[in-house]
């Protein structure tokens, strides 16, 4: 494997991170032009190694961060809480696609959040997060978000943006980790996890995190992710789940044991699958399309994206190329 071009790290911060942004698409793309203007091929792993080193770009007035997506290898609903949320038990992994977020200091009282060039409204998770940061610090913020995580996919896009704003605020404004965690809990259930990432068990609303040991071999696997259309809101999926009563369950320990021994099809589990397909029947078609190539397939989050696991990149690429007319498709791996 060719090593990423280390001289790239010496270039300006903007060019440096723009390169990482393009690499994180990881669709069999070449590296950006090196200093001599030539293009060099790389594997997805090499692309990610470079992009990981560019997760943060910091100067005195702005911070650029990569807010990674996630996949759920296990998701169970343990019950409903007194506060109206659901108690969850999840196994989540961070994958190498993400939104690029740039946070700039601004005059006190000023707040702008632009997503792919359009102003985000006050209902937007990243905007609400930024407002709480401004209220805490007294600083103004000017935020731009370049979206790469698909919307309504169950890959944590809105939570990733919120986490990205908080991680940038820690670097740029010096807010404490505890203050960032408090804000994260106010704006979304997955935000605490998205701030940290990794291979984690997440319980409660998703804020009780425990690293899961023994699954490092998953980092060498390829995940084909596919989404036919935008799914229903998380609230609708959970609301319908509550009407279904008991469902067949897998245990967390069984999932981890199966994943450790390579029996992925026995371990993957998502309790929200039936309720998500009620609102978005195309999820079923997505699962069939993926299972034509891998028996290890599952929906992530509350849908509508699904993924399949592959040992072999060539087989993953074959699956990827078969997915015609999909709103979103990608090959990713755990970072």
PASE-698739 format. One record per atom (N, C-alpha, C): residue in one letter; x, z, y. Coordinates in pm, whole numbers, padded with zeros to 5 digits, always signed. Atoms other than C-alpha are relative to their C-alpha. Layout:
BEGIN
AXZY/...
This chain:
BEGIN
X+00084+00000-00119/X+00000+00000+00000/X+00087+00000+00124/X-00075-00001-00124/X+00128-00086+00341/X-00038+00121+00084/X+00027-00115-00084/X+00160+00205+00577/X-00055-00046+00135/X+00049+00034-00132/X-00035+00205+00906/X+00115-00011+00099/X-00102+00023-00100/X+00163+00090+01205/X+00019+00124+00088/X-00020-00126-00072/X+00309+00412+01345/X+00029-00023+00148/X-00025+00026-00141/X+00415+00243+01669/X-00128-00003+00082/X+00127+00003-00071/X+00047+00215+01752/X-00028+00131+00071/X+00024-00133-00057/X+00048+00588+01821/X+00067+00018+00135/X-00072-00014-00126/X+00279+00532+02115/X-00072-00071+00114/X+00067+00077-00103/X+00038+00311+02300/X-00098+00088+00078/X+00093-00075-00084/X-00215+00414+02564/X-00116+00055-00079/X+00106-00071+00073/X-00490+00651+02459/X-00122-00090-00021/X+00119+00083+00014/X-00769+00402+02524/X+00018-00107-00107/X-00026+00102+00101/X-00614+00121+02321/X+00012+00062-00138/X-00022-00070+00126/X-00516+00369+02052/X-00133+00033-00066/X+00125-00040+00062/X-00866+00498+02001/X-00091-00119-00027/X+00078+00120+00028/X-01029+00157+02031/X+00038-00060-00134/X-00045+00048+00131/X-00816+00056+01734/X-00063+00082-00111/X+00060-00087+00102/X-00938+00356+01536/X-00148-00029-00015/X+00143+00029+00003/X-01295+00273+01631/X-00029-00121-00087/X+00023+00121+00078/X-01272-00075+01485/X+00036+00022-00147/X-00040-00025+00138/X-01092+00049+01175/X-00104+00078-00076/X+00095-00084+00069/X-01366+00295+01097/X-00119-00078-00053/X+00103+00081+00064/X-01601+00009+01020/X+00038-00026-00146/X-00053+00013+00135/X-01381-00044+00712/X-00081-00098-00084/X+00067+00103+00077/X-01544-00366+00597/X+00100-00110-00033/X-00102+00092+00044/X-01237-00529+00450/X+00065-00067+00121/X-00054+00055-00124/X-01104-00575+00803/X+00151+00015+00005/X-00142-00020-00024/X-00742-00628+00904/X+00022+00108+00103/X-00038-00088-00110/X-00563-00379+01119/X-00002-00078+00129/X-00011+00070-00128/X-00573-00460+01490/X+00142-00051+00019/X-00131+00058-00024/X-00282-00656+01630/X+00103+00110+00027/X-00105-00097-00026/X+00041-00464+01620/X+00076-00043+00125/X-00070+00024-00126/X+00294-00459+01899/X+00056-00142+00010/X-00054+00135-00004/X+00431-00802+01800/X-00111-00105+00000/X+00111+00093-00005/X+00083-00956+01799/X-00043-00054-00134/X+00036+00049+00131/X+00069-01016+01425/X-00107+00091-00062/X+00100-00078+00071/X-00218-00903+01202/X+00053+00036-00137/X-00041-00045+00132/X-00149-00698+00893/X-00122+00049-00076/X+00111-00045+00083/X-00390-00640+00607/X+00022+00146-00041/X-00008-00138+00047/X-00471-00287+00492/X-00116+00029-00092/X+00112-00045+00081/X-00688-00108+00242/X-00086+00093+00083/X+00079-00098-00072/X-00979+00110+00354/X+00071+00135+00013/X-00069-00129-00008/X-00767+00418+00272/X+00102+00001+00112/X-00100+00006-00106/X-00487+00307+00503/X-00067-00001+00136/X+00073+00003-00126/X-00739+00232+00775/X-00047+00139+00040/X+00048-00135-00029/X-00882+00579+00744/X+00115+00093+00035/X-00114-00084-00032/X-00540+00743+00741/X+00038-00013+00146/X-00031+00022-00141/X-00473+00585+01078/X-00108+00059+00089/X+00109-00046-00084/X-00815+00663+01216/X-00009+00152+00003/X+00001-00146+00001/X-00793+01027+01104/X+00100+00055+00100/X-00100-00048-00095/X-00480+01062+01314/X-00044-00021+00145/X+00048+00025-00136/X-00680+00941+01613/X-00134+00069+00024/X+00130-00067-00013/X-00973+01180+01571/X-00021+00055+00140/X+00010-00050-00136/X-00899+01333+01910/X+00100-00072+00089/X-00088+00044-00107/X-00758+01174+02223/X-00034+00084+00122/X+00027-00098-00105/X-00723+01427+02503/X+00088-00028+00121/X-00079-00010-00121/X-00617+01406+02864/X-00068+00106+00087/X+00051-00109-00083/X-00695+01633+03158/X-00146-00017+00038/X+00135+00026-00051/X-01027+01465+03245/X-00097-00050-00106/X+00092+00051+00101/X-01168+01324+02921/X+00055+00025-00140/X-00035-00012+00141/X-01171+01364+02544/X-00081-00105-00076/X+00070+00093+00089/X-01257+01095+02288/X+00010+00054-00142/X+00004-00052+00136/X-01365+01208+01942/X-00073-00098-00089/X+00075+00073+00101/X-01482+01044+01624/X-00093+00097-00069/X+00101-00086+00063/X-01805+01199+01496/X-00042-00063-00132/X+00019+00061+00131/X-01813+01127+01123/X-00141+00019-00054/X+00125-00010+00074/X-02121+01061+00913/X+00020+00089-00123/X-00006-00079+00124/X-02208+01261+00601/X-00091-00062-00104/X+00089+00032+00111/X-02362+01205+00260/X-00036+00129-00072/X+00043-00113+00083/X-02562+01454+00055/X+00011-00039-00147/X-00009+00021+00144/X-02455+01464-00309/X-00101+00088-00073/X+00102-00091+00054/X-02703+01746-00368/X-00080+00055+00117/X+00087-00058-00104/X-03003+01859-00162/X-00121+00061-00069/X+00116-00069+00054/X-03254+02120-00270/X-00066+00080+00111/X+00077-00077-00098/X-03528+02290-00071/X-00043+00130-00068/X+00024-00129+00066/X-03541+02660-00156/X-00129+00066+00046/X+00122-00062-00051/X-03846+02748+00054/X-00012-00017+00150/X+00026+00008-00143/X-03993+02775+00401/X+00030+00135+00064/X-00040-00122-00070/X-03858+03027+00651/X-00108+00043+00099/X+00095-00052-00097/X-04050+03246+00894/X+00006-00076+00133/X-00014+00073-00126/X-03913+03038+01184/X-00048-00144-00010/X+00053+00134+00015/X-04071+02722+01043/X+00096-00099-00063/X-00098+00086+00067/X-03749+02570+00912/X-00004+00024-00151/X-00010-00014+00145/X-03672+02524+00543/X+00137+00055-00037/X-00127-00045+00057/X-03406+02707+00344/X+00053-00112-00090/X-00058+00113+00071/X-03174+02441+00210/X+00122+00044-00081/X-00123-00017+00077/X-02900+02426-00051/X+00055-00141-00020/X-00049+00138-00004/X-02680+02119-00010/X+00149-00006-00032/X-00140+00035+00013/X-02351+01966-00114/X+00022-00122+00087/X-00020+00107-00096/X-02229+01753+00174/X+00147-00039+00006/X-00136+00052-00015/X-01925+01533+00220/X+00006-00085+00126/X-00023+00082-00119/X-01780+01369+00531/X+00059-00134-00043/X-00048+00132+00037/X-01724+00994+00509/X+00056-00074+00123/X-00079+00066-00103/X-01515+00748+00706/X-00074-00108+00077/X+00061+00080-00105/X-01766+00594+00938/X-00055+00100+00101/X+00042-00097-00099/X-01868+00754+01263/X-00021-00060+00137/X+00022+00038-00139/X-01976+00733+01624/X+00120+00042+00084/X-00111-00031-00090/X-01711+00724+01894/X-00057+00056+00129/X+00057-00072-00114/X-01785+00974+02171/X+00109+00032+00100/X-00092-00033-00109/X-01604+00999+02504/X-00070+00092+00098/X+00056-00101-00090/X-01671+01307+02718/X+00094+00015+00118/X-00078-00011-00123/X-01551+01311+03079/X-00055+00114+00086/X+00043-00099-00098/X-01558+01593+03330/X-00067-00071+00118/X+00068+00053-00118/X-01792+01536+03623/X-00032+00115+00095/X+00035-00103-00097/X-01911+01721+03932/X-00110+00089-00057/X+00100-00095+00045/X-02117+02031+03868/X-00140-00052+00031/X+00137+00045-00018/X-02483+01944+03819/X-00025-00142-00049/X+00015+00138+00046/X-02415+01589+03699/X+00002-00004-00152/X-00001+00021+00145/X-02506+01491+03342/X-00053-00138-00031/X+00040+00132+00046/X-02520+01143+03195/X+00045-00018-00144/X-00032+00031+00139/X-02535+01051+02826/X-00046-00143-00026/X+00033+00140+00027/X-02520+00679+02752/X+00033-00032-00145/X-00015+00036+00141/X-02568+00552+02398/X-00006-00151-00012/X-00010+00146+00004/X-02452+00194+02345/X-00045-00061+00132/X+00026+00051-00134/X-02485+00146+02720/X-00132+00040+00061/X+00131-00041-00051/X-02840+00285+02753/X-00005+00151+00020/X+00013-00143-00027/X-02922+00621+02907/X-00083+00067-00108/X+00074-00079+00098/X-03029+00878+02648/X-00094+00096+00072/X+00098-00088-00063/X-03340+01080+02728/X+00025+00146-00032/X-00018-00143+00017/X-03375+01456+02743/X-00033+00048-00141/X+00033-00038+00138/X-03515+01460+02388/X+00114-00030-00095/X-00112+00037+00084/X-03190+01317+02254/X+00085+00123-00033/X-00075-00118+00044/X-02986+01569+02051/X+00131+00015+00075/X-00127-00008-00073/X-02657+01483+02219/X-00023+00043+00144/X+00032-00039-00138/X-02820+01515+02562/X-00032+00150+00006/X+00035-00143-00002/X-02970+01856+02478/X+00124+00087-00020/X-00125-00073+00022/X-02632+01969+02349/X+00083+00004+00127/X-00079+00009-00123/X-02457+01849+02663/X-00061+00087+00111/X+00065-00084-00103/X-02715+02024+02884/X+00035+00147-00023/X-00035-00139+00030/X-02647+02355+02706/X+00147+00028+00032/X-00142-00016-00035/X-02271+02302+02747/X+00016+00011+00151/X-00007-00005-00146/X-02318+02233+03120/X-00050+00134+00053/X+00055-00128-00044/X-02534+02543+03160/X+00097+00114-00028/X-00093-00106+00037/X-02270+02754+02984/X+00125-00001+00088/X-00130+00012-00066/X-01965+02622+03169/X-00008-00025+00149/X+00011+00037-00141/X-02099+02511+03506/X+00060-00135+00031/X-00061+00131-00021/X-01925+02177+03458/X-00104-00110-00015/X+00078+00120+00025/X-02084+01834+03482/X+00068-00082-00108/X-00054+00082+00108/X-02037+01581+03202/X-00052-00143+00010/X+00034+00142+00009/X-02034+01204+03174/X+00039-00045-00141/X-00023+00022+00142/X-02071+01103+02807/X-00043-00141-00039/X+00036+00129+00058/X-02064+00766+02634/X+00014+00008-00151/X+00002-00003+00146/X-02149+00717+02267/X-00012-00143-00052/X+00005+00129+00067/X-02069+00404+02067/X-00048+00024-00143/X+00063-00030+00129/X-02301+00413+01765/X+00054-00088-00111/X-00034+00068+00124/X-02177+00320+01419/X-00082+00055-00117/X+00084-00059+00104/X-02387+00560+01210/X-00142-00053+00017/X+00135+00055-00014/X-02725+00398+01136/X-00103+00108+00032/X+00107-00092-00041/X-03038+00558+01284/X-00101+00014-00113/X+00103-00023+00100/X-03293+00716+01052/X+00046-00024-00142/X-00059+00030+00131/X-03061+00694+00753/X+00022+00124-00086/X-00035-00121+00075/X-03005+01058+00652/X+00149+00022-00010/X-00146-00013-00001/X-02635+01026+00732/X+00049+00091+00113/X-00037-00100-00101/X-02642+01285+01010/X+00039-00057+00134/X-00042+00066-00123/X-02616+01048+01305/X-00021+00084+00126/X+00026-00079-00120/X-02784+01263+01570/X+00076+00131-00004/X-00077-00124+00013/X-02619+01578+01436/X+00149-00025+00025/X-00140+00035-00024/X-02282+01402+01439/X+00029-00013+00149/X-00019+00015-00145/X-02327+01313+01805/X+00003+00135+00069/X+00002-00135-00056/X-02416+01671+01890/X+00131+00073-00031/X-00125-00064+00040/X-02115+01798+01693/X+00118-00059+00076/X-00107+00064-00074/X-01892+01543+01865/X+00008+00049+00143/X+00002-00054-00136/X-02002+01663+02208/X+00058+00141+00003/X-00050-00138+00004/X-01931+02024+02108/X+00149+00005-00029/X-00144+00002+00028/X-01591+01945+01958/X+00079-00048+00121/X-00066+00047-00121/X-01499+01753+02272/X+00000+00108+00107/X+00009-00106-00100/X-01621+02039+02491/X+00098+00114-00028/X-00099-00102+00034/X-01400+02283+02301/X+00138-00042+00049/X-00131+00050-00043/X-01099+02064+02377/X+00009-00011+00152/X-00005+00034-00142/X-01191+01966+02732/X-00030+00118+00091/X+00047-00108-00087/X-01364+02275+02870/X+00038+00138-00051/X-00045-00128+00052/X-01225+02547+02646/X-00108+00094-00047/X+00103-00090+00050/X-01554+02679+02513/X+00041+00051-00137/X-00044-00063+00124/X-01510+02913+02219/X-00073-00058-00120/X+00064+00047+00124/X-01589+02828+01858/X-00134+00070-00022/X+00125-00073+00020/X-01855+03100+01848/X-00109-00052+00094/X+00098+00055-00095/X-02025+02962+02161/X-00047-00137-00046/X+00037+00132+00050/X-02016+02612+02013/X-00095+00012-00119/X+00088-00021+00115/X-02173+02741+01690/X-00140+00043+00043/X+00131-00044-00050/X-02453+02912+01884/X-00079-00118+00055/X+00068+00119-00053/X-02534+02589+02066/X-00041-00091-00115/X+00030+00087+00114/X-02517+02395+01738/X-00128+00043-00070/X+00119-00050+00068/X-02783+02618+01582/X-00126-00023+00082/X+00116+00025-00086/X-03010+02563+01881/X-00049-00143-00006/X+00036+00141-00012/X-03006+02185+01857/X-00025-00070-00132/X+00023+00070+00126/X-03005+02097+01486/X+00056+00073-00119/X-00036-00074+00120/X-02973+02218+01130/X+00134-00039-00059/X-00125+00045+00061/X-02674+02007+01025/X+00119+00006+00095/X-00104+00016-00102/X-02474+02038+01345/X+00122+00087-00029/X-00114-00087+00030/X-02258+02333+01236/X+00089-00066-00104/X-00080+00070+00100/X-02150+02143+00926/X+00071-00121+00061/X-00059+00123-00055/X-02091+01823+01122/X+00119+00030+00091/X-00114-00040-00081/X-01854+02012+01353/X+00125+00021-00085/X-00113-00036+00085/X-01636+02110+01058/X+00031-00108-00104/X-00019+00104+00100/X-01689+01845+00788/X+00060+00053-00128/X-00061-00037+00126/X-01526+01843+00447/X-00098-00005-00116/X+00085-00009+00119/X-01663+01896+00097/X-00055+00143-00002/X+00055-00134-00027/X-01897+02188+00162/X-00136+00019-00065/X+00135-00045+00030/X-02190+02376+00024/X-00058+00055+00129/X+00065-00045-00124/X-02434+02433+00310/X-00135+00060-00037/X+00125-00069+00029/X-02717+02686+00284/X-00066+00051+00128/X+00079-00040-00116/X-02977+02840+00511/X-00058-00125+00065/X+00039+00123-00070/X-03057+02580+00776/X+00111-00104-00007/X-00116+00087+00006/X-02722+02423+00693/X+00121+00060+00068/X-00107-00063-00077/X-02511+02671+00889/X+00090+00092-00083/X-00079-00088+00086/X-02385+02887+00598/X+00088-00089-00087/X-00089+00098+00061/X-02082+02690+00483/X+00099+00066-00096/X-00099-00045+00098/X-01867+02738+00173/X+00073-00123-00054/X-00074+00112+00059/X-01587+02498+00075/X-00018-00003-00152/X+00017+00016+00143/X-01634+02359-00277/X+00131-00051-00059/X-00129+00035+00060/X-01319+02350-00487/X-00021-00089-00123/X+00001+00076+00124/X-01237+02110-00766/X-00060-00139+00006/X+00061+00132-00014/X-01395+01794-00624/X+00089-00097+00075/X-00091+00086-00075/X-01086+01640-00467/X+00008-00140-00059/X-00006+00133+00062/X-01101+01353-00717/X-00102-00095+00061/X+00101+00085-00064/X-01409+01227-00530/X+00058-00079+00117/X-00060+00069-00114/X-01180+01126-00243/X+00054-00138-00038/X-00051+00130+00044/X-01053+00835-00452/X-00113-00097-00037/X+00113+00084+00037/X-01403+00699-00517/X-00051-00079+00120/X+00058+00084-00104/X-01583+00427-00323/X-00152+00017-00003/X+00144-00020-00014/X-01937+00480-00195/X-00058-00121+00073/X+00074+00108-00067/X-02158+00180-00122/X-00127+00063+00057/X+00116-00058-00068/X-02417+00290+00134/X-00088-00114+00051/X+00091+00107-00037/X-02727+00081+00201/X-00129+00056+00059/X+00125-00039-00063/X-03033+00107+00424/X-00080-00127+00032/X+00083+00117-00025/X-03318-00148+00424/X-00070+00008+00135/X+00072-00017-00126/X-03514-00005+00717/X+00011+00146+00042/X-00009-00136-00051/X-03526+00304+00935/X-00104+00088-00068/X+00090-00090+00071/X-03679+00601+00757/X-00091+00078+00093/X+00087-00088-00077/X-03944+00848+00867/X+00081+00113+00062/X-00070-00114-00060/X-03852+01143+01084/X+00019+00109-00104/X-00027-00111+00092/X-03704+01443+00909/X-00121+00093-00009/X+00117-00089-00002/X-04007+01649+01016/X-00112-00054-00089/X+00105+00058+00083/X-04249+01407+00847/X+00035+00011-00148/X-00041-00007+00140/X-04047+01401+00526/X-00016+00142-00054/X+00014-00139+00044/X-04034+01782+00505/X-00147+00041-00007/X+00142-00035+00000/X-04402+01811+00593/X-00069-00053-00125/X+00060+00054+00122/X-04498+01582+00305/X+00056+00070-00123/X-00060-00075+00112/X-04257+01764+00074/X-00080+00126-00027/X+00073-00126+00016/X-04453+02084+00136/X-00133-00019-00071/X+00128+00026+00066/X-04769+01919+00002/X+00014-00035-00147/X-00020+00050+00136/X-04611+01810-00327/X+00006+00110-00105/X-00013-00107+00097/X-04568+02151-00487/X+00133-00007-00073/X-00125-00007+00076/X-04305+02204-00757/X+00045-00140-00042/X-00060+00124+00046/X-04069+01920-00843/X+00111+00034-00101/X-00115-00024+00089/X-03809+01882-01119/X+00124+00030+00082/X-00115-00042-00079/X-03491+02050-01004/X+00128-00011-00080/X-00134-00008+00053/X-03123+02023-01064/X+00063+00125+00062/X-00064-00117-00060/X-02904+02329-01009/X+00129-00042+00068/X-00124+00030-00073/X-02613+02333-00767/X+00119+00006-00096/X-00113-00015+00093/X-02378+02456-01041/X+00008-00118-00096/X+00000+00116+00089/X-02486+02173-01271/X+00054-00123+00072/X-00049+00113-00078/X-02421+01921-00994/X+00152+00005+00012/X-00145-00012-00018/X-02070+02053-00929/X+00071-00025-00132/X-00061+00019+00131/X-01990+02066-01301/X+00000-00147-00039/X+00010+00141+00036/X-02111+01710-01353/X+00095-00085+00084/X-00089+00076-00086/X-01917+01579-01054/X+00146+00022-00037/X-00138-00030+00039/X-01599+01752-01170/X+00042-00079-00123/X-00032+00067+00126/X-01620+01581-01509/X-00032-00149+00004/X+00024+00143-00014/X-01710+01237-01373/X-00137-00047-00046/X+00137+00037+00039/X-02075+01245-01489/X-00089-00001+00125/X+00063+00000-00132/X-02197+01151-01144/X-00151-00018-00008/X+00145+00026+00009/X-02537+01023-01254/X-00077+00125-00039/X+00067-00125+00037/X-02616+01369-01398/X+00001+00103+00113/X-00016-00100-00104/X-02511+01554-01085/X-00072-00029+00130/X+00062+00034-00128/X-02656+01364-00790/X-00148+00038+00000/X+00140-00049-00005/X-02987+01513-00675/X-00045+00014+00145/X+00059-00016-00133/X-03215+01500-00372/X-00148+00031-00016/X+00138-00045+00015/X-03540+01699-00369/X-00096-00072+00094/X+00086+00067-00099/X-03671+01496-00074/X-00032-00144-00037/X+00014+00141+00034/X-03669+01164-00259/X-00147-00045-00002/X+00139+00041+00012/X-04042+01152-00342/X-00070-00003+00135/X+00067-00003-00131/X-04157+01254+00004/X+00055-00107+00094/X-00058+00106-00084/X-03916+01011+00171/X-00053-00137-00040/X+00051+00131+00044/X-04035+00719-00044/X-00148-00017+00033/X+00140+00008-00042/X-04397+00803+00045/X-00009-00066+00137/X+00000+00057-00135/X-04314+00715+00406/X+00077-00131+00008/X-00087+00117-00006/X-04054+00448+00331/X+00022-00054-00142/X-00009+00047+00139/X-04120+00270-00002/X+00122-00086-00029/X-00116+00086+00023/X-03822+00038+00047/X+00119+00078-00057/X-00106-00082+00060/X-03600+00331-00060/X+00008-00024-00150/X+00003+00026+00144/X-03710+00263-00418/X+00073-00130-00031/X-00068+00129+00021/X-03596-00100-00391/X+00150+00014+00021/X-00143-00022-00025/X-03264+00017-00248/X+00066+00065-00121/X-00055-00067+00117/X-03210+00247-00544/X+00015-00097-00117/X-00010+00099+00106/X-03284-00037-00789/X+00117-00094+00025/X-00109+00092-00032/X-03043-00267-00607/X+00136+00064-00028/X-00127-00069+00024/X-02765-00007-00624/X+00022+00026-00148/X-00014-00033+00141/X-02836+00089-00984/X+00027-00123-00087/X-00043+00120+00072/X-02782-00272-01087/X+00152-00003-00020/X-00146+00000+00005/X-02414-00195-01032/X+00059+00135-00037/X-00051-00134+00030/X-02379+00183-01078/X-00116+00091-00037/X+00104-00096+00040/X-02583+00444-01263/X-00001+00123+00090/X-00011-00117-00088/X-02466+00702-01008/X-00044-00039+00140/X+00056+00035-00130/X-02695+00644-00710/X-00097+00109+00045/X+00082-00108-00053/X-02886+00878-00482/X-00035-00029+00146/X+00034+00004-00142/X-03065+00901-00149/X+00077+00110+00072/X-00067-00103-00078/X-02886+01092+00127/X-00094+00058+00105/X+00082-00066-00101/X-03053+01347+00355/X-00148-00022-00023/X+00143+00030+00011/X-03417+01270+00430/X-00024-00150-00003/X+00013+00145+00009/X-03349+00896+00388/X+00010-00065+00138/X+00035+00089+00109/X-03370+00612+00417/X+00121-00066-00068/X-00119+00058+00064/X-03009+00527+00321/X+00022+00062-00137/X-00039-00045+00133/X-02897+00550-00039/X+00145-00044-00024/X-00139+00034+00028/X-02551+00532-00191/X+00022-00005-00151/X-00043+00004+00139/X-02381+00452-00520/X+00150+00024-00004/X-00141-00038+00012/X-02042+00576-00644/X+00070-00097-00097/X-00078+00093+00082/X-01773+00345-00784/X+00143+00051-00014/X-00142-00027+00021/X-01432+00405-00937/X+00085-00115+00050/X-00076+00122-00024/X-01327+00047-00869/X-00045-00067+00128/X+00035+00063-00127/X-01312-00115-00526/X-00061-00138-00019/X+00053+00135+00023/X-01375-00465-00665/X-00148+00005-00039/X+00140-00015+00040/X-01699-00347-00827/X-00085+00044+00119/X+00072-00043-00121/X-01801-00172-00506/X-00023-00117+00093/X+00014+00117-00087/X-01738-00491-00311/X-00103-00097-00054/X+00100+00087+00062/X-01945-00690-00561/X-00141+00050+00031/X+00129-00060-00034/X-02234-00449-00507/X-00033-00023+00147/X+00017+00017-00145/X-02187-00461-00130/X-00046-00141+00034/X+00029+00139-00032/X-02197-00839-00122/X-00133-00046-00056/X+00130+00035+00057/X-02515-00848-00332/X-00117+00046+00087/X+00107-00062-00078/X-02712-00651-00073/X-00039-00090+00116/X+00044+00094-00102/X-02881-00930+00117/X-00114+00059+00083/X+00111-00037-00090/X-03108-00870+00418/X-00014+00152+00018/X+00004-00144-00025/X-03015-00504+00452/X+00029+00028+00147/X-00022-00041-00138/X-03033-00335+00791/X+00142+00052+00018/X-00132-00059-00005/X-02710-00152+00716/X+00058+00003-00141/X-00072-00017+00126/X-02452-00165+00437/X+00147+00020+00033/X-00140-00030-00026/X-02099-00036+00414/X+00064+00055-00129/X-00076-00067+00104/X-01828+00080+00177/X+00081+00110+00067/X-00065-00114-00064/X-01700+00427+00264/X+00064+00087-00106/X-00048-00104+00091/X-01509+00713+00110/X+00014+00131+00075/X-00004-00135-00058/X-01470+01084+00167/X+00131+00020+00075/X-00120-00034-00078/X-01228+01202+00434/X+00008+00150+00018/
